[in-house]
Amino acid sequence: MPAPIVFLDIAGPDMARQMAFYRSVFDWDIQPDGRFSAPVTLPLGAVLRQDPPDKILYAGVEDVTAALTLIVANGGSIIQPRFEVTGVVVLGLFKDPAGNSVGLVEMKDGKPKVP
């Protein structure tokens, strides 16, 4: 049986700022010790790619552009504004206040929006 992914952490030097950011942007219920739960779905699966070393978590949102506006208002920054991969998905990329790269996938009816 393939090994499942069983844990995710998002590190940063200012835990209070990170907690406030992810609560505000994604409405995650984060406990005082930093533990949180969020729904997990892998409609697109996972991928290995040939690029500079990195790992990116992608969160599903209804509107990538609106989410990026909220991200900037809460101390994040945009890496790549909303863009379409024709026939595949709509994406956006940002950095959280600690500098972690995070992606967005535009969702409709619980599934990735395919342009």
Secondary structure, 3 states (H helix, E strand, C coil): CCCCCCCCCCCCCCHHHHHHHHHHHHCCEECCCCCEECCCCCCCCCCCCCCCCCCCEEEEECCHHHHHHHHHHCCCEEEEEEEEECCCEEEEEEECCCCCEEEEEEEECCEECCC
